[in-house]
Amino acid sequence: MSLRQWAGWVLCAGLVVAPAFAADPRLAVDLDHGWRFQQSSDLTGVESPSFDDSTWSAVDVPHTWNRLGNPGTTRAPSTNTVQGIGWYRLRFAAPRRPERDSRYFLQFDGVGAIADVWLNGHYLGKHAGAFSRFRFDATAAIQPSGENVLVVRADNSRPRPGSSTAAVIPLSGDFFIFGGIYRGVTLVMTRSAHVDLLDYGGPGVYARTDAILPTSAAVRVSSRVVNDGPRSVEVSVETAIEDAAGHVVASISSPKVALTAKVAVVPAHLTVPNPRLWQGMKDPYLYRVVVTLRSVRGEILDRVRQPLGLRQVAFDPDKGFFLNGEHVFLRGVSMHQDRPVNGWAISSADQEQDFDYLVDLGGNAVRLAHYQHDARSYEIADERGIVVWAEIPLVNQVSFDGSAASEALAANATQQLLELIRQNYNHPSIAAWSIANEVDLLATLSKGPSKPLSLLESLHRLAKSEDPGRFTTLADCCEVGLSPNGAGDTANTAPRDAVVGVTDLVGYNRYFGWYSGKFSDFGVMLDAAHARHPRLPISVSEYGAGAALTQHSDDPLGGPINPHGRPHPEEYQELYHEASWRTLESRPYLWGVFIWNLFDFASDSRAEGDLTDINEKGLVSYDRTTLKDAFYFYRASWSAKPTLHLVGRRYTDRSYAVLDVKAYSNATAARLTLNGHDEGVAPCTEGICLWRDIHLVQGSNELRATANIGGVQASDDLRWMFSGSPAVVRIKAGDISGYVAADTVRYGSDMYFVGGEGKGIDPPDTPPAKRSVVEAADPRLYDSFREGEFSYRIPVPDGRYQITARFVEPVARSAGERVFDVDVNGRRALKAFDVFAAAGGKLKAIERTFSASSDHGTLVVSFRPTRGEAVVSSLAVTPIKP
């Protein structure tokens, strides 16, 4: 019985008091309520039972003192990113037990990142690692009757040479290490003879499916049993397998086992008749292993229950992933575990909701990155048939100076891998143990060499020894020689160990079109990896792009993205995922893909998009209230659930009167109406329905899409406002997000262009102190440009127009380096124009004005270079009154 479901608890004189012991052989009592907390690195004597904590804050656990991640471009006043020491104290009374041989264990499901624990002034021990369950034997220190004082010192100090966390993984990472007792605390009581509770936080019972035939399945169970009493005792170990209804389908009892203080491993071999397999989302059927310890008199001394899913997994380097002999393409996402305000201190309901989003998306796999997640997440994956990539927090580096891992850090990584495997061994959802993520990243950033190989090889061997039936993997960021044309592979990089191939499988973290390269590079790189490693099953373990809910683009191809800064238009994330998924789904050798990320998450190194301290690559907002448009693209592509979603509902105030309308849908076709007027039927190809050149009216524009999806009528509505005039078009060339000029005149982002390349005066991530200064009344109007040979096809009503073109020379050092002509509707408007010569130098603004008449509702402005490349910073089209 677990007292997490027992309503009989009372609070008496400040003590948590448990009801009398029930008849179950093992009792688990939650200690989540009634704690006192103080964040301080200067306190002494706190571990003493007599210490006065009356002025401390009253808290319940799960709890963290850290708060970060907020909308806006500056940190909120409530932010707390302090990393250091937090103290917790709890007074409680232990449940009454009649047996004299009772044993008491304290279980902590997660403390960030190092925990020191005292009970009644007795030091129980230390645990290093923020993500694993750990237990201490508290029998010698506990008061079975009366008051007990439990004290925990939590330390999430930032890792650096000489710090308390210098040998605790992760040493770095693009996520924040929250401090505190952020998962539950439990007092576990057993008899002296019991299933081992000190096996790296594991259950002590480990089941493995050896063989599956149509009529039977062979299951091997190993149970670790121990006697903590002063004398040897004889017990029998009964092992049973129950079906989902609780009926015993196989059982076996061991001969008598003489138990001493030394752990005895008792094997059992069982046969399940007519097995019902764990078939992923198709049929996630679960059996249960029940191990019972009995005395020679037949008394039940202990009982442990663990999940069992009968399944076989395989990975093929050419054909991908197979579950029970059936090919399954793993459509996955990555998840972090944090939420606003509560950080890592999340609930079971939070985890259920996260998996609800994954299932709604149409995903069938999850990468629980970059660390051991709460036990409930693995249980949910079992229950829902989600295939899991499980991981330890060996992230980015194995040392501070690029050398091989120290003995202490290697020991901590080994410990955390053992904890991950033993605590989660019995979950059928887990297909692979991941031993590292991007451990050669710093070599790519030219911050020193990367020498993780020895540690990785050791961890791989350990995982295979612990669990021969599963596969190992790692996530690679930077394998040399795979970038298209070799670009960026060797220049300005430090020496590194080759890590791909150490594990059974590999995942590639790649962001073509975001951090580097073009969308089209993705497929080239993957094919090169497959050719280089023909016998290695490969996946894509990360790909993604940021999306700010309040930042938008009229055409996300209009200019360069600034991946580490602002803005991050939501429309660019849509485009990124459309292009990336087309590349990934067409490569059958991939065993799976994992979007980075399903949810926005906290990272104190991020100041991007419209958020602070948040990585906003999620398909869902940090608070889980908003599904970004790209979420619906995947639901249309992955799920059978009828989906029809008009894109752009947060970009309500539109810059231009003529634009394309897009919807994501798994319909074959959809119809659009605008203010009740029929705009026609568009085919829906690869999840995308597109209506070209829709003309908005001034004021409110009500759009409605309808479709029949497998006999289900679906519809979606949104409203856009257009406050401008169809006859006025102002374009900020080379800009992905548009601009309101100093005179309050609005320029839309680059739009209506054909050819050329959108650029900025300064490349993305240029520090403010090094940014170029344009000599102009409004320099921001000139900080982007389109360059090359290109034209603009600008839709305007028929009439006579004035066109004002603004220019700045971004790079030329003398006149004559850049010369071009400008034509409007085929007639020369500017001849042999030299921006440098006309403006009197580089980075000096100049404008030219000319007039033309629209031709069938279009002005075609063409830029034709005769020497170098043509360039323009903005275009303003306004009607000429008769």
C-alpha positions in Angstrom: 0.0 0.0 0.0 1.2 3.5 -0.8 0.2 6.2 1.5 0.4 8.6 -1.4 -3.2 7.5 -1.8 -4.1 7.2 1.9 -6.3 10.0 3.2 -5.6 9.2 6.9 -2.7 11.6 7.4 -3.1 14.3 10.1 -0.9 17.2 11.2 -0.4 17.3 14.9 1.8 19.8 16.8 3.7 20.5 13.6 4.5 16.9 12.9 3.5 14.8 9.9 1.9 11.8 11.5 1.1 8.5 9.8 -1.8 6.2 10.6 -1.1 2.7 12.1 0.6 0.1 9.9 -1.6 -1.9 7.6 -1.2 -5.5 6.7 1.0 -5.0 3.6 4.5 -6.3 3.9 6.1 -3.1 2.5 4.9 0.3 3.4 5.7 3.6 1.5 4.8 6.8 3.2 5.1 10.1 1.4 7.0 12.9 3.1 6.0 15.7 0.7 4.3 18.0 3.2 5.3 20.2 6.0 8.9 21.1 5.1 10.8 24.3 6.0 13.1 25.9 3.5 15.9 28.5 3.5 18.1 29.3 0.5 21.6 30.2 2.0 25.2 29.2 1.6 26.2 30.6 5.0 24.2 28.6 7.5 25.8 26.3 10.1 24.4 23.8 12.5 21.3 23.2 10.4 21.6 19.4 10.6 21.1 19.5 14.4 17.6 18.6 15.5 17.6 21.6 17.9 18.2 24.1 15.1 15.5 26.8 15.0 13.9 26.9 11.6 10.7 28.7 12.7 11.4 31.7 10.5 12.0 29.6 7.4 9.5 29.4 4.6 6.9 26.7 4.8 7.0 24.6 1.6 5.8 21.3 0.2 7.9 19.1 -2.1 8.3 18.9 -5.0 9.9 22.3 -4.7 12.6 24.5 -6.3 13.8 27.9 -5.3 14.7 28.9 -8.9 12.4 30.9 -11.1 13.2 31.8 -14.7 11.8 32.2 -18.1 9.4 35.1 -19.0 8.0 37.0 -21.9 9.8 40.1 -23.0 13.3 41.1 -23.7 14.4 41.7 -20.1 14.3 39.4 -17.0 11.3 39.6 -14.9 11.7 40.8 -11.2 10.6 37.4 -10.0 13.6 35.7 -11.7 15.8 33.6 -9.4 18.8 32.1 -11.1 20.9 31.7 -7.9 22.8 28.4 -8.0 24.2 27.3 -4.7 22.8 25.9 -1.4 19.3 25.4 -0.3 18.3 23.8 3.1 15.2 21.7 3.8 14.0 20.5 7.2 11.1 18.2 8.0 9.7 17.0 11.3 7.7 13.7 11.1 6.6 10.8 13.1 7.2 7.3 11.7 4.3 4.9 11.3 3.9 2.4 14.0 4.9 -1.2 13.1 4.5 -4.3 15.2 7.6 -6.1 14.0 10.8 -5.8 15.8 12.8 -6.4 12.6 11.5 -3.3 10.7 13.9 -1.5 8.4 13.5 2.1 7.3 14.7 3.6 4.0 14.5 7.2 2.8 13.8 7.6 -0.9 14.4 10.8 -2.8 13.1 10.8 -6.4 15.2 13.8 -7.5 17.3 16.5 -5.8 19.2 19.1 -7.8 22.0 18.6 -8.0 23.9 17.2 -4.9 22.1 16.1 -1.8 23.5 15.7 1.7 21.0 14.0 4.1 20.8 13.9 7.9 18.2 12.2 10.1 18.1 13.2 13.7 21.6 14.6 13.4 23.0 11.4 11.9 24.6 11.9 8.5 23.1 9.3 6.1 25.1 10.2 3.0 25.6 12.1 -0.2 24.1 11.7 -3.7 25.6 13.5 -6.7 23.4 13.8 -9.7 20.3 15.9 -10.2 18.0 13.4 -12.0 18.1 9.9 -10.4 16.2 8.4 -7.5 18.4 7.5 -4.5 17.8 5.8 -1.2 19.5 5.7 2.2 19.1 3.1 5.0 17.8 5.2 7.9 17.1 2.3 10.3 20.0 3.2 12.7 19.0 6.9 12.9 15.2 6.8 13.0 13.0 7.1 16.0 10.2 4.6 15.5 8.1 6.5 18.0 8.3 10.2 18.6 9.7 13.1 16.5 12.2 12.7 13.7 14.0 15.6 12.0 15.0 15.1 8.4 17.5 17.6 6.9 18.6 17.9 3.3 21.2 20.2 1.9 20.6 20.7 -1.8 23.4 22.1 -3.9 23.0 23.2 -7.6 26.2 25.2 -7.8 27.2 26.0 -11.4 29.9 23.6 -12.5 33.4 25.1 -12.8 36.9 24.1 -11.8 37.0 23.7 -8.0 33.3 23.9 -7.5 31.3 21.2 -5.6 29.8 20.1 -8.9 33.1 20.0 -10.9 32.9 16.2 -11.3 29.1 15.9 -11.6 27.5 15.6 -15.0 26.4 17.7 -16.8 29.2 20.2 -16.8 27.2 22.4 -19.2 24.1 22.3 -21.3 21.4 24.5 -22.9 19.1 24.0 -20.0 19.0 25.2 -16.4 19.9 23.0 -13.4 17.1 23.8 -10.9 17.9 23.5 -7.3 15.9 21.8 -4.6 13.9 18.7 -3.7 12.0 18.8 -6.9 10.5 15.3 -6.9 8.9 13.3 -4.1 10.3 12.0 -0.8 9.2 8.7 0.6 9.8 6.7 3.8 9.9 3.0 2.8 9.5 0.4 5.5 10.3 -3.3 5.1 11.1 -6.4 7.2 14.7 -7.4 7.7 14.5 -9.8 4.8 13.5 -7.9 1.7 14.1 -7.2 -2.0 17.1 -5.0 -2.2 16.4 -1.3 -2.0 20.0 -0.1 -2.3 20.7 -1.2 -5.9 21.3 2.3 -7.4 17.7 3.2 -6.7 16.4 0.3 -8.7 13.4 -2.0 -7.8 15.7 -5.0 -7.2 13.6 -7.1 -9.6 14.7 -7.2 -13.3 12.8 -9.0 -16.0 14.0 -9.7 -19.6 12.2 -11.4 -22.5 14.6 -14.1 -23.9 12.4 -15.4 -26.7 9.0 -14.9 -28.2 7.1 -17.6 -30.2 3.5 -17.5 -31.3 2.5 -19.9 -28.5 4.9 -18.9 -25.8 7.3 -16.3 -24.5 10.4 -17.1 -22.3 11.0 -14.6 -19.6 14.0 -14.4 -17.2 13.7 -12.6 -13.9 16.5 -11.8 -11.5 15.6 -10.7 -8.0 18.1 -9.3 -5.6 17.2 -10.2 -2.0 19.0 -9.4 1.2 18.6 -9.8 5.0 19.6 -6.9 7.2 19.0 -8.8 10.4 21.8 -10.1 12.7 21.2 -13.8 11.8 20.8 -15.8 8.6 17.2 -16.6 7.7 15.6 -19.0 5.2 13.2 -17.6 2.7 11.5 -18.7 -0.6 11.3 -16.4 -3.5 8.1 -16.7 -5.5 8.0 -15.2 -9.0 4.8 -14.8 -10.9 3.6 -13.1 -14.0 0.1 -11.6 -14.1 -1.8 -10.4 -17.1 -3.5 -7.0 -17.2 -6.6 -8.4 -15.4 -4.4 -9.7 -12.5 -4.6 -13.4 -13.4 -1.5 -15.4 -12.9 -0.3 -16.8 -16.2 3.1 -18.2 -15.1 4.8 -18.7 -11.7 7.7 -20.4 -10.1 9.0 -20.7 -6.5 12.7 -20.9 -5.7 14.2 -23.5 -3.4 14.9 -22.2 0.1 17.4 -19.4 0.1 19.6 -18.7 3.2 19.8 -15.0 3.4 22.6 -13.1 5.0 23.6 -9.4 4.9 25.1 -10.2 1.5 22.7 -9.7 -1.5 21.6 -12.9 -3.1 20.6 -12.9 -6.8 17.7 -15.3 -7.3 17.0 -16.2 -11.0 13.7 -17.4 -12.3 12.7 -18.7 -15.7 9.1 -18.5 -16.7 7.1 -19.3 -19.8 4.0 -17.2 -20.7 1.6 -19.1 -22.9 -0.1 -17.5 -25.9 1.7 -14.2 -25.3 0.0 -10.9 -26.0 2.8 -8.6 -27.2 3.5 -5.0 -26.4 2.9 -3.5 -29.8 3.6 0.1 -29.3 0.6 2.4 -29.8 -1.2 -0.3 -31.7 -1.6 -2.4 -28.5 0.5 -1.4 -25.5 -0.3 -4.5 -23.5 1.4 -4.9 -20.1 1.8 -7.9 -17.9 3.2 -7.5 -14.4 6.0 -9.4 -12.6 5.3 -10.0 -8.9 8.1 -11.2 -6.6 7.1 -12.4 -3.1 9.4 -13.3 -0.3 8.1 -15.8 2.2 9.4 -17.1 5.5 9.6 -20.8 6.1 6.3 -20.5 8.0 4.7 -19.0 4.8 4.6 -15.4 6.1 4.9 -12.8 3.4 8.0 -10.7 4.2 8.1 -8.5 1.1 6.5 -8.1 -2.3 7.5 -6.1 -5.4 5.6 -5.5 -8.6 7.1 -4.4 -11.8 5.8 -3.8 -15.4 6.5 -6.4 -18.1 6.0 -5.9 -21.8 6.7 -8.8 -24.1 8.3 -7.3 -27.2 11.4 -7.5 -29.4 13.0 -4.5 -31.1 15.5 -4.4 -33.9 17.4 -1.7 -35.9 18.4 -2.1 -39.5 20.9 0.3 -41.1 19.0 0.4 -44.3 15.4 -0.2 -43.3 15.1 1.4 -39.8 13.3 0.3 -36.7 11.3 -2.9 -36.2 9.0 -3.8 -33.3 8.1 -7.4 -33.1 9.2 -7.9 -36.7 7.1 -5.0 -38.0 8.6 -1.9 -39.4 7.7 1.3 -37.5 9.1 4.7 -38.4 9.6 6.5 -35.2 8.0 9.9 -35.4 9.4 11.5 -32.2 9.9 14.6 -30.2 12.3 15.6 -27.5 11.1 16.8 -24.1 12.5 18.7 -21.2 10.8 18.4 -17.8 10.3 22.0 -16.7 7.4 24.5 -16.6 6.9 28.1 -15.7 7.1 29.0 -12.0 7.5 25.4 -10.8 10.6 24.6 -12.9 11.4 20.9 -12.5 8.9 20.5 -9.6 6.2 19.1 -11.8 3.3 16.8 -11.1 2.0 13.5 -12.5 -0.8 15.5 -14.1 1.8 17.7 -15.8 3.5 14.6 -17.3 0.2 13.1 -18.4 -0.6 16.4 -20.2 2.8 16.4 -22.0 2.2 12.9 -23.3 -1.3 14.0 -24.3 0.2 16.6 -26.6 2.6 14.0 -28.1 -0.2 11.6 -28.9 -2.4 14.5 -30.3 0.5 15.4 -32.5 0.7 11.9 -33.9 4.0 11.0 -32.4 4.9 7.5 -31.4 8.4 8.1 -29.9 10.0 10.4 -27.4 13.5 11.4 -26.5 13.5 12.1 -22.8 16.4 14.5 -23.0 19.0 15.2 -21.6 18.7 13.3 -18.4 16.8 10.8 -16.4 13.1 11.9 -16.2 10.6 11.2 -13.5 9.6 7.6 -13.1 6.0 8.5 -14.1 7.1 9.5 -17.6 8.5 6.1 -18.4 5.3 4.5 -17.0 3.1 6.7 -19.2 5.2 5.7 -22.2 4.7 2.0 -21.3 0.9 2.5 -21.0 0.5 4.5 -24.2 2.9 2.5 -26.4 5.4 5.3 -26.9 9.0 4.2 -27.8 11.6 5.9 -25.6 15.1 7.1 -26.1 16.4 7.3 -22.5 19.5 9.4 -21.7 22.0 10.4 -19.1 23.2 14.0 -18.7 26.6 13.7 -20.3 26.2 16.9 -22.3 28.6 19.0 -24.4 31.9 18.1 -22.6 33.7 15.7 -20.3 36.1 18.2 -18.9 36.6 22.0 -18.6 39.8 22.0 -20.6 39.0 19.6 -23.4 41.1 16.8 -21.9 39.8 13.3 -21.1 37.4 12.9 -18.3 38.8 12.8 -14.8 38.5 9.7 -12.7 35.9 11.4 -10.5 33.7 12.6 -13.4 33.9 9.2 -15.1 32.8 7.6 -11.8 29.8 10.0 -11.6 28.8 9.3 -15.2 29.1 5.5 -14.5 26.9 5.9 -11.4 24.3 7.9 -13.3 24.2 5.4 -16.2 23.8 2.5 -13.7 20.9 4.5 -12.0 19.2 5.1 -15.3 19.4 1.5 -16.4 18.5 -0.2 -13.1 15.7 2.1 -12.2 14.1 1.8 -15.7 15.2 -1.7 -16.8 11.6 -3.1 -16.7 10.0 -0.5 -19.0 9.2 -2.0 -22.3 8.9 1.4 -23.9 12.7 2.0 -23.7 14.4 0.9 -26.8 17.8 2.5 -26.4 20.1 3.9 -23.7 21.8 7.1 -24.7 25.2 7.7 -23.1 26.0 11.2 -24.4 24.8 14.3 -26.2 27.1 16.5 -28.3 30.3 15.8 -26.4 32.4 17.2 -29.2 30.5 20.5 -29.4 33.2 22.7 -27.8 35.8 21.5 -30.3 33.6 22.9 -33.0 33.3 26.2 -31.1 37.1 26.4 -31.1 37.2 26.3 -27.3 39.7 23.5 -27.1 40.0 19.8 -28.0 37.4 17.1 -27.2 38.6 13.9 -25.7 35.5 11.9 -24.6 36.3 8.6 -26.4 37.6 6.6 -23.5 34.7 7.5 -21.3 32.1 6.8 -24.1 33.7 3.4 -24.8 33.5 2.5 -21.1 29.9 3.6 -20.8 28.9 1.6 -23.9 30.5 -1.5 -22.5 28.7 -0.9 -19.2 25.3 -0.5 -20.8 25.8 -3.7 -22.9 26.9 -5.6 -19.8 23.9 -4.3 -17.7 21.3 -4.8 -20.4 22.4 -7.0 -23.4 18.9 -6.9 -24.8 18.8 -3.2 -25.5 20.8 -0.9 -27.8 23.1 2.0 -27.0 23.1 5.3 -28.8 24.4 8.9 -28.5 23.6 12.2 -30.1 26.3 13.7 -32.3 26.5 17.4 -33.3 29.8 17.7 -35.1 31.1 14.7 -37.0 33.9 16.0 -39.3 33.4 15.7 -43.0 29.6 15.5 -43.3 28.7 19.1 -44.0 27.8 19.7 -47.7 31.0 20.4 -49.7 33.0 20.0 -46.5 32.1 23.6 -45.5 32.8 24.4 -41.9 34.1 21.0 -41.0 37.7 21.7 -40.3 38.2 25.4 -40.3 38.6 27.0 -36.9 38.0 23.8 -35.0 40.0 22.1 -32.3 41.1 18.4 -32.4 38.4 16.0 -31.4 37.8 12.3 -30.8 35.6 10.6 -33.4 32.5 9.5 -31.4 30.2 8.2 -34.1 30.4 4.4 -34.1 31.1 3.9 -30.4 27.5 2.9 -29.8 25.1 0.5 -31.5 23.1 3.4 -33.0 23.5 7.1 -33.5 21.4 10.2 -33.7 22.5 13.4 -35.5 21.6 16.8 -34.1 21.4 19.0 -37.1 19.9 22.5 -37.7 20.3 23.2 -41.4 18.6 26.5 -42.2 18.8 27.6 -38.6 22.3 27.6 -37.1 24.1 26.9 -40.4 23.6 26.0 -44.1 20.4 25.7 -46.1 17.4 23.5 -45.9 18.7 21.5 -48.9 21.9 20.6 -47.0 20.0 18.3 -44.7 19.5 15.5 -47.1 23.0 15.8 -48.5 24.5 15.4 -45.0 22.3 12.5 -44.1 23.1 10.6 -47.3 26.8 11.2 -46.6 26.5 9.8 -43.1 24.7 6.7 -44.4 27.4 6.2 -47.0 30.2 6.6 -44.4 28.5 4.3 -41.9 26.7 1.7 -44.0 26.3 -0.7 -41.0 25.3 1.8 -38.4 21.5 2.5 -37.9 21.1 6.3 -37.9 18.4 8.7 -36.8 18.0 12.4 -36.4 18.0 13.1 -32.7 17.5 16.9 -33.0 16.2 19.4 -35.6 14.2 22.5 -35.0 13.8 26.3 -35.1 12.7 29.0 -32.8 9.3 30.6 -32.9 8.1 33.7 -31.1 4.4 34.0 -30.8 4.4 37.8 -31.2 7.0 38.1 -34.0 5.9 37.5 -37.6 7.0 37.6 -41.2 5.2 38.2 -44.5 7.6 36.0 -46.2 10.1 34.0 -44.0 12.4 33.6 -47.0 12.8 37.4 -47.2 15.9 37.7 -45.1 18.4 36.0 -42.8 17.4 34.5 -39.5 19.3 35.5 -36.4 19.3 32.1 -34.5 20.8 33.4 -31.3 18.9 36.6 -31.1 15.8 38.4 -32.3 13.5 38.3 -34.1 12.2 34.7 -34.5 9.1 34.9 -36.6 6.7 32.0 -36.1 6.4 31.7 -39.9 10.0 30.8 -40.2 9.5 27.8 -37.8 6.7 26.6 -40.1 8.9 26.9 -43.2 11.8 25.1 -41.4 9.7 22.1 -40.4 8.0 21.9 -43.8 11.3 21.7 -45.5 13.0 19.4 -42.9 10.2 16.9 -42.8 10.1 16.5 -46.6 13.8 15.6 -46.4 13.4 13.2 -43.5 10.3 11.2 -44.5 11.9 10.4 -47.9 14.9 8.6 -46.4 13.9 5.0 -45.4 17.2 4.2 -43.8 16.4 6.6 -40.8 15.1 4.6 -37.9 13.5 7.7 -36.3 13.4 11.5 -36.0 13.1 13.6 -32.9 11.9 17.2 -33.2 13.7 19.7 -30.9 11.5 20.4 -29.0 7.9 19.6 -28.2 7.8 22.4 -25.6 9.7 25.6 -25.0 12.0 25.2 -22.0 14.1 27.3 -19.6 17.7 28.2 -20.4 19.5 31.0 -18.7 21.8 31.4 -21.7 19.0 32.4 -24.0 17.7 35.9 -24.9 15.9 35.2 -28.1 12.7 35.8 -30.0 10.2 37.6 -27.7 11.3 35.7 -24.5 14.0 35.8 -21.9 15.7 32.7 -20.4 13.7 30.4 -22.7 14.6 28.3 -25.7 11.6 28.8 -27.9 12.1 26.0 -30.4 9.1 24.2 -28.9 6.0 23.4 -31.0 4.0 24.3 -27.8 4.6 27.3 -25.6 6.4 27.0 -22.3 3.1 27.3 -20.3 1.4 24.6 -22.6 -1.4 27.0 -23.5 -0.5 27.7 -27.1 0.0 25.3 -29.9 2.2 27.0 -32.5 1.3 26.6 -36.2 4.1 24.1 -36.8 2.4 21.8 -34.3 -0.5 21.5 -36.7 1.8 20.8 -39.6 3.0 17.7 -37.9 -0.5 16.7 -36.8 -1.6 17.0 -40.4 1.4 14.9 -41.5 1.6 12.3 -38.7 -1.9 11.8 -37.2 -5.1 10.3 -38.6 -7.0 12.7 -36.4 -9.0 15.0 -38.8 -7.0 18.2 -38.9 -7.7 21.5 -40.6 -5.8 24.6 -39.3 -5.5 28.0 -40.9 -2.0 29.3 -40.4 -1.2 32.8 -39.1 -3.8 33.5 -36.5 -1.4 35.4 -34.3 -0.3 37.7 -37.1 -3.6 39.6 -37.0 -2.5 43.1 -38.2 -1.3 42.5 -41.8 1.2 44.7 -43.7 0.1 43.8 -47.2 -3.3 43.6 -48.9 -2.4 40.7 -51.3 -1.0 37.5 -49.8 -1.1 33.8 -49.8 -3.3 31.9 -47.3 -2.1 28.6 -46.0 -3.7 25.8 -44.0 -2.4 22.5 -42.6 -4.6 19.6 -43.1 -4.8 15.8 -43.8 -7.7 16.4 -46.1 -7.2 15.9 -49.9 -8.5 19.4 -50.5 -10.0 22.4 -48.7 -12.2 25.4 -49.5 -11.5 28.9 -48.4 -13.9 31.8 -48.0 -13.0 35.4 -47.3 -15.8 37.5 -45.7 -18.2 35.0 -47.1 -16.8 35.1 -50.6 -15.7 31.9 -52.1 -11.9 31.9 -52.8 -11.9 28.4 -54.3 -10.7 24.9 -53.5 -7.0 24.2 -53.0 -5.4 20.7 -53.0 -3.7 19.7 -49.8 -0.4 18.2 -50.6 2.0 16.9 -48.0 -0.2 18.4 -45.3 -0.3 21.9 -46.9 -3.2 23.6 -48.5 -2.3 26.9 -50.3 -4.5 29.7 -51.8 -2.4 32.2 -53.9 -2.9 35.9 -54.1 -5.8 36.5 -51.8 -6.9 40.1 -51.7 -7.7 41.5 -48.3 -10.1 44.4 -47.8 -9.5 47.4 -45.6 -10.7 46.6 -42.1 -11.7 43.2 -40.9 -11.1 40.0 -42.9 -12.9 36.8 -41.8 -11.3 33.7 -43.3 -12.9 30.3 -43.1 -11.5 27.0 -44.3 -13.7 23.8 -44.7 -12.9 20.3 -45.7 -14.3 16.8 -45.7 -11.7 14.5 -44.0 -12.7 10.8 -44.2 -16.4 11.7 -43.9 -15.8 14.2 -41.1 -16.7 17.8 -41.8 -13.9 20.1 -40.5 -13.6 23.8 -40.4 -11.3 26.5 -39.0 -11.7 30.3 -38.8 -9.5 33.3 -38.2 -9.6 37.1 -38.6 -7.0 39.4 -40.0 -7.0 43.2 -40.0 -5.7 45.3 -42.8 -5.5 49.0 -41.9 -3.5 50.2 -44.9 -4.4 50.8 -48.5 -4.1 48.3 -51.4 -2.5 51.1 -53.4 0.3 51.7 -50.9 3.1 49.1 -50.6 6.2 49.6 -48.5 8.8 46.9 -48.4 11.9 46.6 -46.2 14.2 44.6 -48.5 16.2 41.8 -46.9 14.3 42.0 -43.6 12.4 39.0 -42.3 10.1 40.9 -40.0 9.4 44.4 -41.2 9.8 47.8 -39.5 7.9 50.8 -38.3 10.1 53.7 -39.4 11.0 56.8 -37.3 8.2 58.7 -39.0 5.7 56.0 -37.9 5.3 54.7 -41.5 5.1 50.9 -41.6 7.2 48.8 -43.8 6.4 45.1 -44.3 9.0 42.4 -44.3 10.6 41.6 -47.6 7.9 40.4 -50.0 7.0 39.9 -53.6 10.6 39.3 -54.6 11.9 36.9 -57.2 15.6 36.1 -57.0 18.4 37.7 -55.1 19.3 37.1 -51.4 18.1 39.0 -48.4 21.0 40.1 -46.2 21.8 42.4 -43.3 24.4 45.1 -43.1 25.9 43.0 -40.2 25.7 39.3 -40.0 23.5 37.6 -37.3 24.9 37.7 -33.7 27.1 40.8 -34.3 27.7 42.3 -30.9 26.1 45.8 -30.5 29.5 47.4 -30.1 30.6 46.2 -33.5 27.5 46.9 -35.5 27.9 49.1 -38.6 26.4 52.6 -38.5 24.6 54.0 -41.6 24.6 57.7 -42.1 20.8 58.3 -42.4 18.0 60.0 -40.7 16.6 56.6 -39.9 19.5 54.1 -40.0 17.3 51.1 -39.2 15.6 51.6 -42.5 18.9 50.7 -44.2 20.2 47.8 -42.1 19.0 45.2 -44.5 19.0 44.8 -48.2 18.3 42.4 -51.1 21.3 41.7 -53.3 22.0 40.0 -56.7 19.9 40.0 -59.8 16.3 40.1 -58.7 12.9 41.7 -59.3 9.8 42.6 -57.3 6.3 41.9 -58.6 4.2 44.3 -56.5 0.4 43.9 -56.7 -1.4 47.2 -56.8 -4.6 48.5 -58.4 -4.2 49.9 -61.9 -3.0 53.5 -61.8 0.0 55.8 -61.7 2.5 55.3 -58.9 5.6 56.9 -57.4 8.3 54.5 -56.4 10.9 55.5 -53.9 13.9 53.2 -53.7 16.4 53.5 -50.8 20.0 52.3 -51.1 23.2 52.0 -49.1 26.5 50.5 -50.2 27.2 47.8 -47.6 30.7 46.6 -48.6 32.3 48.3 -51.6 35.4 50.4 -51.0 35.3 52.6 -54.1 33.1 53.7 -56.9 32.6 51.4 -59.8 32.6 48.1 -57.8 28.8 47.9 -58.0 26.8 49.2 -61.0 23.3 48.2 -62.0 20.2 49.3 -63.8 16.6 49.5 -62.5 13.6 48.8 -64.8 10.0 49.2 -64.0 7.6 47.2 -66.2 10.4 46.8 -68.8 11.3 50.5 -69.0 14.5 51.9 -67.7 14.1 53.9 -64.5 17.8 54.1 -63.4 20.8 53.5 -65.6 24.3 52.5 -64.5 23.5 53.4 -60.9 26.5 53.3 -58.6 25.4 53.6 -54.9 28.9 54.4 -53.6 29.4 57.2 -56.1 25.9 58.6 -55.7 26.0 58.6 -51.9 29.6 59.7 -51.6 30.9 56.5 -49.9 30.1 53.3 -48.1 27.3 53.1 -45.5 25.8 56.4 -46.6 22.0 56.4 -47.4 20.6 57.7 -50.7 17.2 57.4 -52.4 15.9 57.7 -55.8 12.3 58.3 -57.0 10.7 57.5 -60.3 7.1 56.9 -61.5 5.3 54.2 -63.5 1.9 52.9 -64.2 0.8 49.4 -63.0 0.2 46.8 -65.8 -2.7 44.6 -65.1 -2.5 45.2 -61.4 1.3 44.7 -61.1 4.4 46.8 -60.9 7.5 44.8 -61.9 10.6 46.5 -60.5 13.8 44.7 -61.9 17.3 45.2 -60.7 19.9 44.2 -63.3 23.6 44.3 -62.4 26.2 45.2 -65.0 29.2 45.0 -62.5 29.0 43.3 -59.1 25.5 42.7 -57.7 22.5 45.0 -57.6 21.2 46.1 -54.2 18.2 47.8 -52.6 17.3 48.5 -49.0 13.6 49.4 -49.3 10.9 50.2 -51.8 7.9 52.5 -51.2 5.1 52.5 -53.7 2.4 55.2 -53.4 -0.3 56.4 -55.8 0.1 59.6 -57.7 -3.1 61.6 -57.5 -4.5 62.6 -60.9 
